[in-house]
Amino acid sequence: MIAVPHDIEPMLAWGYWLRIEPMANGTRLVDEAGGSWTTLRSAFWSGRLNLPLRPSPDHGVEPQPDEVSIELLHSFLASAVVMPDPRKWERTAELFRREWQMAEAYRLFLVGLGMVAADKAQACAGELTAEGVSALRMLDATRPDRVRHVRPCQRSVDLLIDIERSPIVDEAQLERLERIAAGWDYHFARRDIGTSSSIILLAPTDGPVSVRKTVWSISFPDPARRDAFYAWLCTRVDRWPEWAKIAKEYVAVDQLTPYLLSLMTEAIAPWPADTTMRGR
């Protein structure tokens, strides 16, 4: 379990006491007890709540919290922080399809964790404790790009379920996801450029007025192969911001194409990659 300050400051985002340290596989967040995590959300989910992380389908990629589950938690905390409102409990129960017993069980789960106050004496804001408010600030600041522009609520949870848990089985579903992704800051899109069937990656610029620009592209000899690659990308939408950062960081030399190729190769290989054979 992560070491949490006794008197947590609710005005600061949860995890403010952690420090960043360089390690062999990159920087990690470290606490006083020596625990380490790749992200604040991972530290909160596994280190504080003691909940399992979801393995990545790609080799060498750190497990991360299930985004649907953590968005549900975020939405619950957001509904609990509002001032007394006779409709508040109704909105909270909507997260559980009006299964009132499930909503109450979830509330008691968060009471036991110290995020929701057991009584008014423990409350810091609304029904949240100081740590609950701090956690809400962190979750607000680290929301995934896919729901960043949607208020934490039943709609945002349903949107993530639709994106992450619905298998893409035909072109209609691929087109629907492409339309949704067009509103994200970081997204891949299919384009017909001249006679080429291409995929481009768009990301926001760093200027005072942020607009999206193409930071990477790849062309295919025909639409079928382009669409097959795009479908593979769409099964990993949670990685798109990270991949865009790779493309933006290495503008002079294309690092993203060989990186994506290595991921695809490992995904379809009939046996685990043997790193001892590389270079032979």
TIKEMI-513682 format. One line per field, with one value per residue (C-alpha): residue in three letters; y, z, x. Coordinates in Angstrom, 3 decimals, padded with zeros to 6 digits. Layout:
REM TIKEMI-513682
aa	c(Ala | ...)
c2	c(Y | ...)
c3	c(Z | ...)
c1	c(X | ...)
//
This chain:
REM TIKEMI-513682
aa	c(Met | Ile | Ala | Val | Pro | His | Asp | Ile | Glu | Pro | Met | Leu | Ala | Trp | Gly | Tyr | Trp | Leu | Arg | Ile | Glu | Pro | Met | Ala | Asn | Gly | Thr | Arg | Leu | Val | Asp | Glu | Ala | Gly | Gly | Ser | Trp | Thr | Thr | Leu | Arg | Ser | Ala | Phe | Trp | Ser | Gly | Arg | Leu | Asn | Leu | Pro | Leu | Arg | Pro | Ser | Pro | Asp | His | Gly | Val | Glu | Pro | Gln | Pro | Asp | Glu | Val | Ser | Ile | Glu | Leu | Leu | His | Ser | Phe | Leu | Ala | Ser | Ala | Val | Val | Met | Pro | Asp | Pro | Arg | Lys | Trp | Glu | Arg | Thr | Ala | Glu | Leu | Phe | Arg | Arg | Glu | Trp | Gln | Met | Ala | Glu | Ala | Tyr | Arg | Leu | Phe | Leu | Val | Gly | Leu | Gly | Met | Val | Ala | Ala | Asp | Lys | Ala | Gln | Ala | Cys | Ala | Gly | Glu | Leu | Thr | Ala | Glu | Gly | Val | Ser | Ala | Leu | Arg | Met | Leu | Asp | Ala | Thr | Arg | Pro | Asp | Arg | Val | Arg | His | Val | Arg | Pro | Cys | Gln | Arg | Ser | Val | Asp | Leu | Leu | Ile | Asp | Ile | Glu | Arg | Ser | Pro | Ile | Val | Asp | Glu | Ala | Gln | Leu | Glu | Arg | Leu | Glu | Arg | Ile | Ala | Ala | Gly | Trp | Asp | Tyr | His | Phe | Ala | Arg | Arg | Asp | Ile | Gly | Thr | Ser | Ser | Ser | Ile | Ile | Leu | Leu | Ala | Pro | Thr | Asp | Gly | Pro | Val | Ser | Val | Arg | Lys | Thr | Val | Trp | Ser | Ile | Ser | Phe | Pro | Asp | Pro | Ala | Arg | Arg | Asp | Ala | Phe | Tyr | Ala | Trp | Leu | Cys | Thr | Arg | Val | Asp | Arg | Trp | Pro | Glu | Trp | Ala | Lys | Ile | Ala | Lys | Glu | Tyr | Val | Ala | Val | Asp | Gln | Leu | Thr | Pro | Tyr | Leu | Leu | Ser | Leu | Met | Thr | Glu | Ala | Ile | Ala | Pro | Trp | Pro | Ala | Asp | Thr | Thr | Met | Arg | Gly | Arg)
c2	c(000.000 | 003.516 | 005.780 | 008.582 | 011.707 | 011.701 | 015.216 | 015.268 | 018.695 | 018.750 | 021.788 | 019.770 | 016.901 | 013.460 | 012.208 | 015.605 | 014.022 | 011.518 | 012.149 | 011.354 | 009.190 | 007.926 | 004.162 | 001.705 | 001.686 | 005.421 | 007.697 | 006.469 | 007.934 | 006.791 | 007.080 | 007.018 | 003.264 | 002.533 | 001.705 | 002.874 | 003.454 | 004.758 | 007.226 | 008.949 | 007.007 | 003.721 | 004.797 | 005.682 | 002.609 | -000.097 | 001.557 | 003.264 | 001.332 | -001.999 | -002.814 | -004.778 | -003.094 | -004.208 | -005.912 | -004.393 | -006.540 | -005.294 | -006.665 | -004.401 | -001.982 | -001.384 | -002.437 | 000.460 | 000.937 | -000.085 | 003.265 | 002.414 | 001.473 | 004.532 | 006.803 | 005.307 | 006.136 | 009.642 | 010.195 | 008.964 | 011.309 | 014.208 | 013.614 | 013.341 | 016.641 | 018.846 | 020.735 | 019.129 | 018.572 | 016.388 | 015.046 | 014.192 | 010.650 | 010.070 | 011.158 | 008.913 | 005.923 | 006.500 | 005.406 | 001.952 | 001.853 | 002.719 | -000.338 | 001.410 | -001.433 | -001.373 | 002.387 | 002.136 | -000.724 | 001.370 | 004.339 | 002.153 | 000.791 | 004.363 | 005.137 | 002.199 | 003.523 | 006.956 | 008.785 | 009.401 | 010.676 | 008.364 | 011.390 | 015.195 | 015.533 | 013.835 | 015.722 | 018.224 | 019.116 | 017.695 | 014.071 | 013.738 | 013.586 | 015.619 | 012.694 | 012.254 | 015.888 | 015.525 | 012.352 | 014.141 | 016.901 | 014.340 | 012.433 | 015.704 | 016.616 | 013.218 | 012.298 | 010.428 | 012.424 | 010.343 | 011.887 | 015.069 | 017.277 | 015.371 | 015.960 | 012.915 | 011.248 | 008.295 | 009.602 | 009.601 | 006.086 | 004.833 | 006.528 | 004.699 | 001.404 | 001.975 | 002.844 | 000.356 | -002.687 | -002.900 | -005.109 | -003.619 | -006.186 | -004.166 | -000.937 | 000.762 | 000.455 | 001.632 | 004.713 | 005.444 | 005.330 | 007.514 | 010.141 | 010.078 | 010.277 | 013.354 | 015.407 | 014.171 | 016.148 | 013.105 | 010.841 | 008.812 | 009.384 | 007.812 | 010.014 | 009.603 | 011.747 | 011.798 | 008.172 | 006.963 | 005.420 | 006.997 | 007.264 | 010.452 | 011.200 | 014.584 | 016.274 | 019.763 | 022.362 | 023.897 | 027.543 | 029.985 | 028.982 | 025.212 | 023.767 | 020.227 | 019.404 | 016.240 | 014.884 | 011.535 | 009.718 | 006.413 | 005.324 | 001.975 | 000.579 | 000.062 | 000.970 | -002.597 | -002.738 | 000.815 | -000.032 | -003.205 | -001.200 | 001.457 | -001.238 | -002.446 | 001.114 | 001.441 | -001.447 | 000.670 | 004.110 | 004.545 | 004.622 | 007.325 | 010.305 | 008.462 | 007.584 | 011.188 | 012.328 | 009.912 | 011.373 | 014.966 | 014.307 | 012.700 | 014.951 | 014.622 | 010.815 | 008.671 | 006.622 | 005.875 | 003.650 | 001.088 | 001.222 | 000.380 | -002.309 | -003.932 | -003.927 | -005.540 | -008.132 | -009.137 | -009.299 | -011.755 | -013.802 | -017.479 | -017.513 | -014.940 | -012.731 | -014.008 | -010.921 | -013.045 | -013.821 | -010.205 | -009.117 | -012.667)
c3	c(000.000 | -000.765 | 002.053 | 002.361 | 004.523 | 007.731 | 007.122 | 003.377 | 001.779 | -000.103 | -002.178 | -003.864 | -006.310 | -004.781 | -005.054 | -004.519 | -001.973 | -004.466 | -006.162 | -009.669 | -009.904 | -012.956 | -013.361 | -015.950 | -017.837 | -017.512 | -014.741 | -012.100 | -009.209 | -005.861 | -002.294 | 001.011 | 001.399 | -001.913 | -003.950 | -007.566 | -010.316 | -013.861 | -013.434 | -010.714 | -011.709 | -011.334 | -007.937 | -006.784 | -008.243 | -007.218 | -004.474 | -002.581 | -003.467 | -003.785 | -007.005 | -009.894 | -012.980 | -016.447 | -018.466 | -021.837 | -024.971 | -026.044 | -024.798 | -022.492 | -021.790 | -018.120 | -016.865 | -016.222 | -014.397 | -016.259 | -017.614 | -017.361 | -013.686 | -012.763 | -014.678 | -012.653 | -009.461 | -010.745 | -011.583 | -008.157 | -006.364 | -008.583 | -007.679 | -003.964 | -003.782 | -004.778 | -002.127 | -000.706 | -003.532 | -003.393 | -006.864 | -006.033 | -004.883 | -007.973 | -010.233 | -008.308 | -008.649 | -012.406 | -012.595 | -011.543 | -013.801 | -010.778 | -008.878 | -005.510 | -003.550 | -005.815 | -005.456 | -001.666 | -001.612 | -003.712 | -001.366 | 001.653 | -000.179 | -000.546 | 003.080 | 004.116 | 001.992 | 003.555 | 000.387 | 001.383 | 004.861 | 007.275 | 008.988 | 008.758 | 011.119 | 008.563 | 005.549 | 003.802 | 000.769 | 000.154 | 001.298 | 000.534 | 003.012 | 002.501 | 000.653 | -001.450 | -002.567 | -003.290 | -005.307 | -007.276 | -008.195 | -009.423 | -011.456 | -013.012 | -014.003 | -015.477 | -017.392 | -020.659 | -023.852 | -024.917 | -022.276 | -021.348 | -022.796 | -021.152 | -017.551 | -015.299 | -015.258 | -016.644 | -020.177 | -019.867 | -018.388 | -021.214 | -023.775 | -022.480 | -022.416 | -026.029 | -027.089 | -025.085 | -024.633 | -027.884 | -030.422 | -033.880 | -036.269 | -039.360 | -041.267 | -039.744 | -036.235 | -037.498 | -039.064 | -035.891 | -033.747 | -036.286 | -036.003 | -032.197 | -032.272 | -034.521 | -031.415 | -029.451 | -029.135 | -030.169 | -032.838 | -035.943 | -039.046 | -042.482 | -045.488 | -049.255 | -050.261 | -054.028 | -055.084 | -051.677 | -048.941 | -045.820 | -042.063 | -040.294 | -036.611 | -035.336 | -032.127 | -030.630 | -031.222 | -028.347 | -029.167 | -027.236 | -029.409 | -029.651 | -032.979 | -034.237 | -036.813 | -038.519 | -036.704 | -038.498 | -041.508 | -043.321 | -046.757 | -048.041 | -051.569 | -051.170 | -048.809 | -047.521 | -045.959 | -044.690 | -043.020 | -041.454 | -039.867 | -038.678 | -037.052 | -035.158 | -033.995 | -032.811 | -030.375 | -028.599 | -028.361 | -024.829 | -026.296 | -028.901 | -026.783 | -025.900 | -029.545 | -030.587 | -028.122 | -029.710 | -033.134 | -031.889 | -030.005 | -032.941 | -035.827 | -037.803 | -037.636 | -037.801 | -034.597 | -034.465 | -037.559 | -036.405 | -032.900 | -034.135 | -036.400 | -033.446 | -031.446 | -034.300 | -034.823 | -031.163 | -031.192 | -034.102 | -033.336 | -032.634 | -029.730 | -027.239 | -028.569 | -027.711 | -027.174 | -027.007 | -030.734 | -031.854 | -034.020 | -035.153)
c1	c(000.000 | 001.151 | 002.320 | -000.263 | 000.263 | -001.763 | -003.122 | -003.635 | -004.093 | -007.426 | -006.432 | -003.665 | -004.069 | -003.667 | -000.069 | 001.564 | 003.935 | 005.361 | 008.690 | 009.901 | 013.003 | 014.913 | 015.060 | 016.338 | 013.029 | 012.334 | 011.114 | 008.679 | 006.715 | 008.118 | 006.814 | 008.691 | 008.161 | 009.885 | 006.789 | 006.916 | 004.361 | 004.342 | 001.451 | -000.537 | -003.628 | -001.738 | -000.390 | -003.903 | -005.613 | -003.160 | -001.117 | -003.940 | -007.103 | -005.256 | -007.121 | -005.568 | -004.176 | -005.227 | -002.466 | -001.621 | -001.969 | 001.461 | 004.772 | 006.759 | 003.889 | 003.101 | -000.356 | -002.733 | -006.054 | -009.182 | -010.374 | -014.070 | -013.741 | -011.703 | -014.106 | -016.970 | -015.077 | -014.353 | -018.023 | -019.123 | -016.707 | -017.788 | -021.435 | -020.603 | -018.700 | -021.648 | -023.574 | -026.745 | -029.192 | -032.317 | -031.468 | -027.849 | -028.546 | -030.675 | -027.800 | -025.417 | -027.735 | -027.925 | -024.278 | -025.489 | -028.567 | -030.737 | -029.596 | -029.871 | -028.299 | -025.224 | -024.930 | -025.095 | -022.577 | -020.183 | -020.629 | -019.847 | -016.791 | -015.504 | -016.377 | -014.217 | -011.358 | -011.627 | -012.701 | -016.323 | -017.176 | -018.969 | -020.541 | -020.603 | -017.643 | -015.359 | -016.697 | -014.453 | -016.574 | -020.020 | -019.761 | -016.039 | -013.181 | -010.014 | -008.439 | -011.561 | -011.366 | -007.651 | -008.314 | -011.028 | -008.557 | -006.031 | -008.613 | -009.808 | -006.248 | -005.353 | -008.504 | -007.932 | -008.208 | -011.213 | -013.511 | -011.664 | -014.396 | -017.280 | -018.364 | -017.695 | -021.109 | -023.032 | -022.497 | -018.698 | -018.729 | -020.956 | -018.713 | -015.639 | -017.542 | -018.535 | -014.982 | -012.942 | -015.158 | -017.094 | -015.275 | -014.801 | -016.257 | -017.202 | -016.599 | -019.654 | -018.195 | -014.820 | -016.413 | -018.355 | -015.210 | -013.415 | -016.168 | -015.943 | -012.144 | -012.252 | -013.041 | -010.026 | -006.811 | -004.771 | -006.195 | -005.458 | -007.576 | -007.866 | -007.208 | -007.016 | -004.040 | -003.706 | -003.637 | -002.414 | -004.533 | -003.064 | -003.394 | -002.395 | -001.857 | -002.990 | -001.859 | -002.259 | 000.433 | 002.378 | 001.629 | -000.588 | -003.544 | -003.555 | -004.662 | -004.257 | -001.615 | -000.399 | 002.660 | 002.954 | 001.567 | 001.862 | 000.637 | -000.607 | -000.987 | -004.732 | -007.624 | -008.044 | -004.591 | -004.939 | -008.240 | -006.825 | -004.017 | -006.456 | -008.619 | -005.536 | -004.841 | -008.444 | -007.997 | -005.371 | -006.975 | -005.624 | -002.090 | -002.705 | -001.542 | 001.673 | 002.325 | 001.694 | 004.343 | 006.830 | 006.035 | 006.374 | 009.601 | 011.412 | 010.382 | 013.624 | 013.748 | 010.612 | 010.633 | 006.917 | 006.691 | 009.302 | 007.839 | 004.334 | 005.767 | 007.517 | 004.264 | 002.360 | 005.085 | 005.050 | 001.242 | 001.085 | 004.217 | 003.382 | 005.870 | 007.230 | 009.997 | 013.487 | 015.609 | 018.771 | 018.407 | 018.241 | 021.114 | 021.973)
//
